[in-house]
């Protein structure tokens, strides 16, 4: 069975100690080690990709592997939100979260449509965990993003993977370079938003059951 993980820097494995430690590869390994059901994993993800970048990649770079996939996971949107939040913070303007979420919704619809037009694969839509739990602005914006993910996924009969629940209250243990859990932590240039190896392991363990044939 081919499993393809679509996403941004989180799916790519940014700040993991190696690509082998990133959640898509770990999840596939867990399934292969625990059952006769063998999974071959592919990753279509790059640091900095927003929803529009992923849509373009899925249509051009990934169409061949997606067409042969039995399962495709989609984890995107963090870059769209983070870029807008940091820009608003730096310029001391109010974040227009509704506009960001509306654009995310349009692009996620387009991504899932592209997948369904290309492949009969089961689609898994991952929610976004909050790397800044001590910033009310981040909590509100990410909650809106996740609600939209659930709504869009439902319209495509896609399964929602509740990644945000796996990280809730454990961000300091699971995020690489975690500091105070505030958006301001990212103003120095380094973004403390990616899972560390332990975080990727948590994601992989939660995701692995969904890769089984009948889940």
WORAQUI-V820914 format. One record per residue. N is the residue number from 0. RES is the residue in three letters. BURIAL is # if it has 16 or more other C-alpha atoms within 10 Angstrom, else .. Layout:
# WORAQUI-V820914
n = {N | N}
res = {RES | RES}
burial = {BURIAL | BURIAL}
This chain:
# WORAQUI-V820914
n = {0 | 1 | 2 | 3 | 4 | 5 | 6 | 7 | 8 | 9 | 10 | 11 | 12 | 13 | 14 | 15 | 16 | 17 | 18 | 19 | 20 | 21 | 22 | 23 | 24 | 25 | 26 | 27 | 28 | 29 | 30 | 31 | 32 | 33 | 34 | 35 | 36 | 37 | 38 | 39 | 40 | 41 | 42 | 43 | 44 | 45 | 46 | 47 | 48 | 49 | 50 | 51 | 52 | 53 | 54 | 55 | 56 | 57 | 58 | 59 | 60 | 61 | 62 | 63 | 64 | 65 | 66 | 67 | 68 | 69 | 70 | 71 | 72 | 73 | 74 | 75 | 76 | 77 | 78 | 79 | 80 | 81 | 82 | 83 | 84 | 85 | 86 | 87 | 88 | 89 | 90 | 91 | 92 | 93 | 94 | 95 | 96 | 97 | 98 | 99 | 100 | 101 | 102 | 103 | 104 | 105 | 106 | 107 | 108 | 109 | 110 | 111 | 112 | 113 | 114 | 115 | 116 | 117 | 118 | 119 | 120 | 121 | 122 | 123 | 124 | 125 | 126 | 127 | 128 | 129 | 130 | 131 | 132 | 133 | 134 | 135 | 136 | 137 | 138 | 139 | 140 | 141 | 142 | 143 | 144 | 145 | 146 | 147 | 148 | 149 | 150 | 151 | 152 | 153 | 154 | 155 | 156 | 157 | 158 | 159 | 160 | 161 | 162 | 163 | 164 | 165 | 166 | 167 | 168 | 169 | 170 | 171 | 172 | 173 | 174 | 175 | 176 | 177 | 178 | 179 | 180 | 181 | 182 | 183 | 184 | 185 | 186 | 187 | 188 | 189 | 190 | 191 | 192 | 193 | 194 | 195 | 196 | 197 | 198 | 199 | 200 | 201 | 202 | 203 | 204 | 205 | 206 | 207 | 208 | 209 | 210 | 211 | 212 | 213 | 214}
res = {UNK | UNK | UNK | UNK | UNK | UNK | UNK | UNK | UNK | UNK | UNK | UNK | UNK | UNK | UNK | UNK | UNK | UNK | UNK | UNK | UNK | UNK | UNK | UNK | UNK | UNK | UNK | UNK | UNK | UNK | UNK | UNK | UNK | UNK | UNK | UNK | UNK | UNK | UNK | UNK | UNK | UNK | UNK | UNK | UNK | UNK | UNK | UNK | UNK | UNK | UNK | UNK | UNK | UNK | UNK | UNK | UNK | UNK | UNK | UNK | UNK | UNK | UNK | UNK | UNK | UNK | UNK | UNK | UNK | UNK | UNK | UNK | UNK | UNK | UNK | UNK | UNK | UNK | UNK | UNK | UNK | UNK | UNK | UNK | UNK | UNK | UNK | UNK | UNK | UNK | UNK | UNK | UNK | UNK | UNK | UNK | UNK | UNK | UNK | UNK | UNK | UNK | UNK | UNK | UNK | UNK | UNK | UNK | UNK | UNK | UNK | UNK | UNK | UNK | UNK | UNK | UNK | UNK | UNK | UNK | UNK | UNK | UNK | UNK | UNK | UNK | UNK | UNK | UNK | UNK | UNK | UNK | UNK | UNK | UNK | UNK | UNK | UNK | UNK | UNK | UNK | UNK | UNK | UNK | UNK | UNK | UNK | UNK | UNK | UNK | UNK | UNK | UNK | UNK | UNK | UNK | UNK | UNK | UNK | UNK | UNK | UNK | UNK | UNK | UNK | UNK | UNK | UNK | UNK | UNK | UNK | UNK | UNK | UNK | UNK | UNK | UNK | UNK | UNK | UNK | UNK | UNK | UNK | UNK | UNK | UNK | UNK | UNK | UNK | UNK | UNK | UNK | UNK | UNK | UNK | UNK | UNK | UNK | UNK | UNK | UNK | UNK | UNK | UNK | UNK | UNK | UNK | UNK | UNK | UNK | UNK | UNK | UNK | UNK | UNK}
burial = {. | # | # | # | # | # | # | # | # | # | # | # | # | # | # | # | . | . | . | . | # | # | # | # | # | # | # | # | # | # | # | . | . | . | . | . | . | # | # | . | # | # | # | # | # | # | . | . | # | # | # | # | # | # | # | . | # | # | . | . | . | # | # | . | # | # | # | # | # | # | # | # | # | # | # | # | # | # | # | # | # | # | . | . | # | # | . | . | . | . | . | . | . | . | # | . | # | . | . | # | # | . | # | # | # | . | # | # | # | # | # | # | . | # | # | # | . | # | # | . | # | # | # | # | # | # | # | # | # | # | # | # | # | . | . | . | # | # | # | . | # | # | # | # | # | # | . | # | # | # | . | # | # | . | . | . | . | # | # | # | # | # | # | # | . | # | # | . | . | . | # | # | . | # | # | # | # | # | . | . | # | # | # | . | # | # | . | . | . | . | # | # | # | # | # | # | # | # | # | # | # | # | # | # | # | # | # | # | . | # | # | . | . | . | .}
